[in-house]
Each structure stands twice: as structure tokens, then as C-alpha cells.
Amino acid sequence: MSTNLRIALRFLTARKRSMLMSLAGIVFGVGFFIVTQAQTSGFEQFFIRTILGTNGAIRIEDKFQDTIFSMVAAGHSAGASKFEAAADRSGRKYIEGVEDPALITEALRKFRNVSGVSTVVQGSVIADSSFKNDSAKVYGIKLEDHLAVSDLAAQVLRGSGSLEDFRNTPQGVLMGKVLADRLQLKPGDSLILQAGTEQRRYRVSALYATGVSDIDRVRIYLHLGEARSLLKRTAGASFIQVALFDRDRAPQDASQMEQVLRHSAKSWQEREESWLQAFKALQISAALTVSTIILISGLGMFNTLAMIVIEKTKEIAILRSMGYMRRDISRIFLWLGAIVLVIGTIGGWGLGAGVTYGVSKMPIRIRGIFSADSFQVSWNIWHYVVATITATVVVMTAAVIPARRAARLEPGDIIRGTSQ
């Protein structure tokens, strides 16, 4: 152990109570910083998983044709900004739907990051049970293809039918739990779907719950051929749902798909931009709020170190007389800050991990943009890194000013009582 560190430990015990209060503030500040970030990131990741498991990473929709306006906007500059790209897109002429889904599907499977492709035919219907009727949306799918681009297999509720029944029943449907409850239907019951003047009877094969109430109360899955017949759409598709190996590359892949396929391609980041921005705002707000605890602790530590400088002027004069340089005196007080920082940070890590684990086990019922029955947390090393950096900046800043002041003290001035 160095002499400077030994002296710092002696000075540290001179004001135990004040130092313990500052230390406790650092521990709680770092700990709660980690907990709040774990929660906000956890709910964001849960939301992303829900969206990807339901609507896929990319959706290929309407075919487009360039107009004079869009071509001028595209040729305005080689490196067009996001705003210019939006202007370019708005100037296009769109043709609803996908005209040749088989050709588009074949082309999509050649993209290296594509893990699955599903053709979907969508249409509005009236679902009529023996008790009441309600509006709904039919999604015609090829089951195996759609299982590759969604979490539908995991979303089917236990004890409420099975995918196998749907697979083997041409007139079977998969119905959202919310819609089934509103129509008072259960697996095995029949219902009538009406699209325009066409009415047909179907059987509920299974119920599913995506966790997104807006989906679970309107969406009904049919076999693709049956949906085409009901909606009288013998060709084409409403959209093509795409799953990716690397979900973070969705914007780049979507842009490339648009250029190659000449169809609108929207990534999940673009579709859910407003919600993603809301989660980021919550993360920043939580970080700033909790950081005030660390800041207040830093101010308390600054005051404590300043008082130690005043109280230990004679000891500092003796050390200087013994040959200690200014940088040695400065290092003693920097060691004081470093000791508090290290102990406080390690304690904060332990507190943050413990509280995060405890919170993750707490039951909670959330029903809205997604469904959750417990607090969602994210175990991310960067939460600990950012908390440590924040504490380091505050604590070492609080230690530097008293350290510089102590280093400027001269033995002669202290003896004459003229030190500042």
C-alpha cells in the first residue's frame, strides 16, 4: 500500500459520518440508476419482441411507380437526407397490394438476412356468433410459412385448441382471445364470417393471445385458399411479412428491398417509431432523475473534503515540511474520492442487481400496447457501465477542487495563519 493511500485512509476516518452519508448516496444513486434503466429497457425489449413476433421485421406492401416529382426529388442529390427520402416516397404513385406474391417471395428468399417469408391476404368481415356479431379482420395465411415469420405457435393458448386442429381443418379459424370473449366463443364452436354479400360458416380451431389488445380483438386467421375464396381475391396478396436473422438490419434491408422489388417495404423500426421514441424518452428521463441522487451525494462529498482540507491544514504543513510535493498532497485527496467511488460503485452494483432481480419477480398486470404479468427487466452490462461513468464524473469532480486547494497550501502560510 502506498504512503499516499495510507494517509488518505487516515483522513477518511476523520469524518466518518459525513463520508458514510456520501457513500450511501453513491450506492443508492448507482443502484437505482441500474434498476430504472433495467426496467425501461426491459419493457422496450418486450415490446419489440411482441411486435416482431406478431407483425414481422419487414412488411412488403403496395407496388409503386415513380412520378416526375419523385424522380426530381430522388435526383436532387446523391446523398439524400431522411427528409428528402420521405419527399421522394410521398411523390410516388402506389398500386394497392402485391400483384405477384409468388415472384416477390422467390426474390425475397434470395436476401441473405431473410429467415422467413409469408404471403397474407387481408380483408374486413363481420364475425357473427349465436350471441352477437362484431367487426373483424381476416388474415389468410399458409400456416407453415407464417410460423416461420411469427410467434403464432407460442401465442396459441394452452387448453384452447391447437394448431394441429387448424392445420387439418380447411374450415378452421384461429381467433384472438379478446375477440372470442366478446363473441362468447370457445374452441369447437362455430361462427359465420360475412364479407360483403358472401357468408360462410367456420369452426374455431384454437384461440391465441399476442399480448397486443388491438390485434387480439380483431384478427382472425384463415387458410390462404379459404380467405381468397371468402374475400373473392383469386390472385395477389395484401402484403408479405418478412422475418430476419438480424432484426437490427431491418431499415437497410427494407431500403434495398424497395429498390429491387419496387414495392413499399417498411421495417419494424419505421412502423413503431413513435413508441420506440417514447421508450427512449422514458429511459433518458429516468436516467436524469436518478442521476440527481449521485449529484447530491457528490456535492455532499465536496463539502466533506473541503472541511477536511480546513481541519487538516497543520497535517498538510507537516507533510510539506517533510518533503511532500504538491502533487503528493493532491493525490491524497484524489485517493479519498477514489476510495468512496470504488466502494460506492461496487455497493451500487450489488444493490442494483439485487433490486432488479426482486422487481423481475413482482407480479403486475399490464394490458395495452402489450400484455405482461410481471415486471420486464433487461440484464445489460451497459447499464452498469453508464452508472459507473456517471458516478466517476461526479465524485472525481467533487474531489479535484479540494485536492487542488490542499495542494496550494504552503507550510509558511499555515504557520503564519495566512493560508487561503
C-alpha positions as CSV (number, residue, x, y, z in Angstrom):
1,M,0.0,0.0,0.0
2,S,1.4,3.4,-1.0
3,T,2.1,6.1,1.7
4,N,-0.4,8.5,0.0
5,L,-3.1,5.8,0.1
6,R,-2.4,5.2,3.8
7,I,-2.7,8.9,4.7
8,A,-5.9,9.1,2.6
9,L,-7.4,6.3,4.7
10,R,-6.4,8.1,7.9
11,F,-8.1,11.3,6.6
12,L,-11.1,9.3,5.6
13,T,-11.8,8.2,9.2
14,A,-11.6,11.8,10.4
15,R,-15.2,12.5,9.3
16,K,-16.8,9.0,9.3
17,R,-20.4,10.2,9.4
18,S,-20.1,12.6,6.6
19,M,-18.2,10.1,4.4
20,L,-20.7,7.4,5.2
21,M,-23.6,9.7,4.1
22,S,-21.8,10.5,0.8
23,L,-21.0,6.8,0.3
24,A,-24.6,5.8,0.9
25,G,-25.7,8.4,-1.7
26,I,-23.4,6.9,-4.3
27,V,-24.5,3.4,-3.5
28,F,-28.2,4.3,-3.8
29,G,-27.7,6.5,-6.9
30,V,-25.8,3.9,-8.8
31,G,-28.2,1.1,-7.7
32,F,-31.4,2.9,-8.6
33,F,-29.8,4.1,-11.9
34,I,-29.3,0.5,-12.8
35,V,-32.8,-0.6,-11.7
36,T,-34.6,2.2,-13.6
37,Q,-32.6,1.5,-16.8
38,A,-33.2,-2.2,-16.5
39,Q,-36.9,-1.7,-16.2
40,T,-37.4,0.8,-19.1
41,S,-35.1,-1.3,-21.3
42,G,-36.9,-4.5,-20.3
43,F,-40.3,-3.2,-21.3
44,E,-38.9,-1.8,-24.6
45,Q,-37.3,-5.2,-25.5
46,F,-40.5,-7.0,-24.5
47,F,-42.5,-4.6,-26.8
48,I,-40.1,-5.2,-29.6
49,R,-40.3,-9.0,-29.2
50,T,-44.1,-8.8,-29.2
51,I,-44.2,-6.7,-32.4
52,L,-41.6,-8.8,-34.2
53,G,-43.4,-12.0,-33.1
54,T,-46.7,-10.6,-34.5
55,N,-46.1,-8.4,-37.5
56,G,-42.6,-9.4,-38.5
57,A,-39.4,-7.4,-39.1
58,I,-40.4,-6.1,-42.5
59,R,-43.7,-5.8,-44.4
60,I,-43.8,-5.7,-48.2
61,E,-47.0,-3.9,-49.3
62,D,-48.1,-1.7,-52.2
63,K,-46.3,-1.6,-55.6
64,F,-45.2,1.9,-56.6
65,Q,-44.4,3.8,-59.7
66,D,-42.1,6.8,-59.8
67,T,-43.7,10.1,-60.9
68,I,-42.0,13.2,-62.2
69,F,-42.0,14.7,-58.7
70,S,-40.4,11.7,-57.1
71,M,-37.8,11.4,-59.8
72,V,-36.8,15.0,-59.4
73,A,-36.6,14.6,-55.6
74,A,-34.5,11.4,-56.0
75,G,-32.1,13.1,-58.3
76,H,-31.8,16.3,-56.2
77,S,-28.6,14.9,-54.6
78,A,-26.7,11.7,-54.5
79,G,-26.7,11.6,-50.7
80,A,-30.3,12.4,-50.0
81,S,-31.3,13.1,-46.4
82,K,-34.0,11.3,-44.5
83,F,-36.4,14.3,-45.2
84,E,-35.6,14.1,-48.9
85,A,-36.2,10.3,-48.9
86,A,-39.6,10.9,-47.3
87,A,-40.4,13.5,-50.0
88,D,-39.3,11.0,-52.7
89,R,-41.6,8.4,-51.2
90,S,-44.6,10.7,-50.9
91,G,-44.3,11.6,-54.6
92,R,-44.7,8.0,-55.8
93,K,-47.9,6.5,-57.3
94,Y,-48.9,3.4,-55.3
95,I,-50.9,0.5,-56.6
96,E,-52.6,-1.3,-53.7
97,G,-51.4,-4.8,-52.8
98,V,-48.8,-7.2,-54.1
99,E,-49.7,-8.3,-57.7
100,D,-47.4,-11.3,-58.0
101,P,-46.7,-12.6,-54.4
102,A,-45.0,-15.8,-55.7
103,L,-42.4,-13.8,-57.7
104,I,-41.8,-11.4,-54.8
105,T,-41.5,-14.3,-52.4
106,E,-38.9,-16.0,-54.5
107,A,-36.9,-12.8,-54.8
108,L,-37.1,-12.2,-51.0
109,R,-35.7,-15.6,-50.2
110,K,-32.5,-14.6,-52.0
111,F,-31.7,-11.9,-49.5
112,R,-29.1,-13.3,-47.1
113,N,-30.7,-11.8,-43.9
114,V,-34.2,-13.2,-44.7
115,S,-35.2,-16.1,-42.5
116,G,-38.8,-16.5,-43.5
117,V,-41.5,-15.1,-45.8
118,S,-45.3,-15.3,-45.5
119,T,-47.9,-14.2,-48.0
120,V,-51.0,-12.7,-46.4
121,V,-54.4,-11.8,-47.8
122,Q,-56.3,-9.4,-45.6
123,G,-59.9,-8.3,-45.6
124,S,-62.6,-6.9,-43.3
125,V,-65.5,-9.1,-42.2
126,I,-68.4,-9.3,-39.8
127,A,-68.0,-12.2,-37.3
128,D,-71.4,-13.5,-36.2
129,S,-71.8,-15.9,-33.3
130,S,-75.1,-17.1,-31.9
131,F,-74.9,-14.4,-29.3
132,K,-73.7,-11.2,-31.1
133,N,-71.7,-10.0,-34.0
134,D,-68.6,-7.8,-34.3
135,S,-66.3,-6.4,-36.9
136,A,-63.1,-8.3,-37.5
137,K,-60.2,-8.7,-40.0
138,V,-59.4,-11.9,-41.8
139,Y,-55.8,-12.8,-42.4
140,G,-55.4,-15.6,-45.0
141,I,-52.1,-17.4,-44.4
142,K,-50.1,-20.6,-45.3
143,L,-49.6,-21.9,-41.8
144,E,-46.1,-23.2,-42.1
145,D,-44.9,-20.1,-43.8
146,H,-46.5,-17.8,-41.2
147,L,-45.0,-19.9,-38.3
148,A,-41.6,-19.0,-39.8
149,V,-42.2,-15.3,-39.6
150,S,-44.1,-15.0,-36.3
151,D,-44.5,-16.4,-32.8
152,L,-48.0,-17.8,-33.6
153,A,-47.1,-21.3,-32.3
154,A,-46.2,-19.9,-28.9
155,Q,-49.2,-17.5,-28.9
156,V,-51.8,-20.2,-29.1
157,L,-53.2,-20.6,-25.5
158,R,-52.9,-23.9,-23.7
159,G,-56.2,-25.7,-23.4
160,S,-57.8,-23.6,-26.1
161,G,-57.4,-25.8,-29.2
162,S,-54.3,-26.5,-31.2
163,L,-52.5,-25.6,-34.4
164,E,-52.8,-29.2,-35.5
165,D,-56.6,-28.9,-35.5
166,F,-56.3,-25.7,-37.6
167,R,-53.8,-27.4,-39.9
168,N,-56.2,-30.3,-40.6
169,T,-59.4,-28.4,-40.8
170,P,-60.0,-26.4,-44.0
171,Q,-62.9,-24.5,-42.4
172,G,-61.0,-23.9,-39.2
173,V,-60.0,-20.5,-37.9
174,L,-57.6,-19.1,-35.3
175,M,-59.2,-16.4,-33.3
176,G,-57.8,-13.8,-30.9
177,K,-58.8,-14.3,-27.2
178,V,-60.2,-10.9,-26.8
179,L,-62.5,-11.2,-29.9
180,A,-63.5,-14.7,-28.8
181,D,-64.5,-13.5,-25.4
182,R,-66.6,-10.7,-26.9
183,L,-68.4,-13.1,-29.1
184,Q,-68.6,-15.7,-26.3
185,L,-66.9,-18.4,-28.4
186,K,-64.6,-21.2,-27.4
187,P,-62.7,-23.9,-29.4
188,G,-65.1,-26.2,-31.3
189,D,-67.8,-23.5,-31.6
190,S,-68.9,-22.3,-35.0
191,L,-69.3,-18.8,-36.3
192,I,-70.3,-17.1,-39.5
193,L,-68.0,-14.7,-41.3
194,Q,-69.6,-12.2,-43.7
195,A,-67.6,-10.4,-46.4
196,G,-69.9,-8.2,-48.5
197,T,-72.7,-10.5,-49.6
198,E,-70.7,-13.7,-49.0
199,Q,-71.4,-15.6,-45.8
200,R,-69.7,-18.8,-44.7
201,R,-69.6,-20.9,-41.5
202,Y,-66.3,-21.7,-39.8
203,R,-65.2,-23.6,-36.8
204,V,-62.9,-22.2,-34.1
205,S,-59.8,-24.4,-34.0
206,A,-57.8,-22.5,-31.4
207,L,-57.5,-19.2,-29.5
208,Y,-54.3,-17.2,-29.4
209,A,-53.1,-14.1,-27.5
210,T,-50.3,-11.9,-28.9
211,G,-50.4,-9.6,-25.9
212,V,-51.4,-6.6,-28.2
213,S,-55.1,-5.9,-27.5
214,D,-55.6,-4.1,-30.8
215,I,-54.7,-7.3,-32.6
216,D,-56.3,-9.9,-30.3
217,R,-59.7,-8.2,-30.6
218,V,-59.9,-8.0,-34.4
219,R,-57.7,-10.6,-36.1
220,I,-58.9,-14.0,-37.4
221,Y,-56.5,-16.4,-39.2
222,L,-57.9,-18.5,-42.1
223,H,-56.2,-20.8,-44.6
224,L,-54.9,-18.7,-47.5
225,G,-57.1,-20.5,-50.1
226,E,-60.2,-20.2,-48.0
227,A,-59.5,-16.5,-47.4
228,R,-59.2,-15.9,-51.1
229,S,-62.5,-17.6,-51.7
230,L,-64.3,-15.7,-49.0
231,L,-62.9,-12.3,-49.9
232,K,-63.2,-13.0,-53.7
233,R,-59.5,-12.3,-54.2
234,T,-58.3,-15.1,-56.5
235,A,-54.9,-13.5,-57.1
236,G,-52.4,-11.2,-55.5
237,A,-51.8,-10.5,-51.8
238,S,-52.4,-7.7,-49.3
239,F,-48.8,-7.8,-48.0
240,I,-45.9,-10.1,-47.5
241,Q,-44.5,-10.5,-44.0
242,V,-40.7,-11.0,-43.7
243,A,-38.6,-12.3,-40.8
244,L,-34.9,-11.5,-40.5
245,F,-31.9,-13.2,-38.8
246,D,-30.6,-9.8,-37.7
247,R,-33.6,-7.6,-36.7
248,D,-31.4,-4.5,-36.3
249,R,-30.6,-4.5,-40.1
250,A,-34.3,-4.1,-41.0
251,P,-34.0,-0.5,-42.2
252,Q,-31.1,-1.2,-44.5
253,D,-32.8,-4.4,-45.8
254,A,-36.1,-2.6,-46.3
255,S,-34.4,0.1,-48.3
256,Q,-32.7,-2.4,-50.5
257,M,-35.9,-4.4,-51.0
258,E,-37.7,-1.3,-52.1
259,Q,-35.1,-0.6,-54.8
260,V,-35.1,-4.2,-56.0
261,L,-38.8,-5.2,-55.8
262,R,-40.4,-1.8,-56.5
263,H,-42.8,-2.3,-53.6
264,S,-43.2,-0.4,-50.4
265,A,-41.1,-2.0,-47.6
266,K,-41.4,-0.9,-44.0
267,S,-39.1,-2.0,-41.3
268,W,-40.4,-2.6,-37.7
269,Q,-38.4,0.5,-36.6
270,E,-40.3,2.7,-39.0
271,R,-43.7,1.2,-38.2
272,E,-43.2,1.6,-34.5
273,E,-41.1,4.8,-34.5
274,S,-43.4,6.7,-32.2
275,W,-43.4,4.0,-29.5
276,L,-39.7,3.5,-29.7
277,Q,-39.1,7.2,-29.3
278,A,-41.4,7.2,-26.2
279,F,-39.3,4.4,-24.6
280,K,-36.1,6.3,-25.3
281,A,-37.6,9.4,-23.8
282,L,-38.5,7.4,-20.7
283,Q,-35.0,6.0,-20.4
284,I,-33.4,9.4,-20.6
285,S,-35.9,10.9,-18.2
286,A,-35.3,8.1,-15.7
287,A,-31.5,8.5,-16.0
288,L,-31.6,12.2,-15.4
289,T,-33.9,11.9,-12.4
290,V,-31.9,9.2,-10.7
291,S,-28.6,10.9,-11.5
292,T,-29.6,13.8,-9.2
293,I,-29.1,11.4,-6.2
294,I,-25.5,10.9,-7.4
295,L,-25.1,14.6,-7.9
296,I,-26.4,15.5,-4.4
297,S,-24.0,12.9,-3.0
298,G,-21.2,14.4,-4.9
299,L,-22.0,17.9,-3.5
300,G,-22.0,16.4,0.0
301,M,-18.7,14.8,-0.6
302,F,-17.2,18.0,-1.9
303,N,-18.3,19.7,1.3
304,T,-16.8,17.0,3.4
305,L,-13.5,17.1,1.6
306,A,-13.4,20.9,1.8
307,M,-13.9,20.6,5.6
308,I,-11.1,18.0,5.8
309,V,-8.7,20.4,4.0
310,I,-9.6,23.1,6.5
311,E,-9.2,20.8,9.5
312,K,-6.0,19.1,8.3
313,T,-4.0,22.2,7.4
314,K,-1.5,21.5,10.1
315,E,-1.0,17.9,9.0
316,I,-0.6,19.2,5.4
317,A,2.0,21.7,6.6
318,I,3.9,18.9,8.3
319,L,3.8,16.7,5.2
320,R,5.0,19.6,3.0
321,S,7.8,20.2,5.5
322,M,8.8,16.5,5.3
323,G,9.3,16.9,1.6
324,Y,5.9,16.0,0.1
325,M,5.3,17.7,-3.2
326,R,2.1,19.5,-4.2
327,R,1.2,16.6,-6.4
328,D,1.5,14.2,-3.4
329,I,-0.9,16.3,-1.4
330,S,-3.3,16.4,-4.4
331,R,-3.1,12.6,-4.8
332,I,-4.0,12.1,-1.1
333,F,-7.4,13.8,-1.7
334,L,-7.9,12.2,-5.0
335,W,-7.4,8.9,-3.2
336,L,-10.2,9.9,-0.8
337,G,-12.5,10.4,-3.7
338,A,-11.4,7.2,-5.4
339,I,-12.0,5.1,-2.3
340,V,-15.5,6.4,-1.9
341,L,-16.1,5.9,-5.6
342,V,-14.9,2.3,-5.7
343,I,-16.8,1.2,-2.6
344,G,-19.9,3.1,-3.6
345,T,-19.9,1.8,-7.2
346,I,-19.4,-1.9,-6.1
347,G,-22.1,-1.5,-3.5
348,G,-24.4,0.1,-6.1
349,W,-23.8,-2.8,-8.5
350,G,-24.9,-5.2,-5.8
351,L,-27.9,-3.1,-4.8
352,G,-28.9,-2.7,-8.5
353,A,-28.6,-6.4,-9.3
354,G,-30.5,-7.4,-6.2
355,V,-33.3,-5.0,-6.7
356,T,-33.5,-5.7,-10.4
357,Y,-33.9,-9.4,-9.7
358,G,-36.5,-8.8,-7.0
359,V,-38.5,-6.5,-9.3
360,S,-38.5,-9.0,-12.1
361,K,-40.3,-11.5,-9.8
362,M,-43.0,-9.0,-8.8
363,P,-46.4,-9.7,-10.4
364,I,-48.1,-6.9,-12.3
365,R,-50.9,-6.8,-14.8
366,I,-50.4,-4.7,-17.9
367,R,-52.9,-4.7,-20.7
368,G,-52.5,-2.1,-23.5
369,I,-49.9,-1.9,-26.3
370,F,-48.7,-5.2,-24.9
371,S,-49.6,-7.7,-22.2
372,A,-47.3,-8.6,-19.3
373,D,-48.0,-10.3,-16.0
374,S,-44.7,-9.3,-14.3
375,F,-42.1,-6.5,-14.5
376,Q,-39.9,-6.8,-17.5
377,V,-36.2,-6.2,-16.9
378,S,-33.1,-6.2,-19.2
379,W,-29.8,-7.5,-17.9
380,N,-27.4,-5.3,-19.8
381,I,-23.8,-4.6,-18.8
382,W,-24.0,-1.2,-20.3
383,H,-26.4,-0.1,-17.6
384,Y,-23.6,-0.8,-15.1
385,V,-21.0,0.9,-17.3
386,V,-23.1,4.1,-17.7
387,A,-23.9,4.2,-14.0
388,T,-20.2,3.9,-13.2
389,I,-19.2,6.6,-15.6
390,T,-21.8,8.9,-14.2
391,A,-20.6,8.3,-10.6
392,T,-17.0,8.7,-11.6
393,V,-17.5,12.1,-13.3
394,V,-19.5,13.4,-10.3
395,V,-17.3,12.0,-7.5
396,M,-13.9,12.8,-9.0
397,T,-15.1,16.3,-9.9
398,A,-16.1,16.8,-6.3
399,A,-12.6,15.5,-5.2
400,V,-10.5,17.5,-7.7
401,I,-11.3,21.0,-6.4
402,P,-10.5,20.3,-2.7
403,A,-7.4,18.4,-3.9
404,R,-6.2,21.4,-5.8
405,R,-6.9,23.7,-2.9
406,A,-4.9,21.5,-0.5
407,A,-2.0,21.3,-2.9
408,R,-1.7,25.1,-3.0
409,L,-1.2,25.3,0.8
410,E,2.3,26.5,1.8
411,P,3.8,25.5,5.2
412,G,4.9,29.0,5.9
413,D,1.5,30.5,5.3
414,I,-0.1,27.9,7.6
415,I,2.3,28.7,10.4
416,R,1.7,32.4,10.0
417,G,-2.1,31.8,9.7
418,T,-2.3,33.5,6.3
419,S,-3.2,30.4,4.2
420,Q,-6.3,30.8,2.0
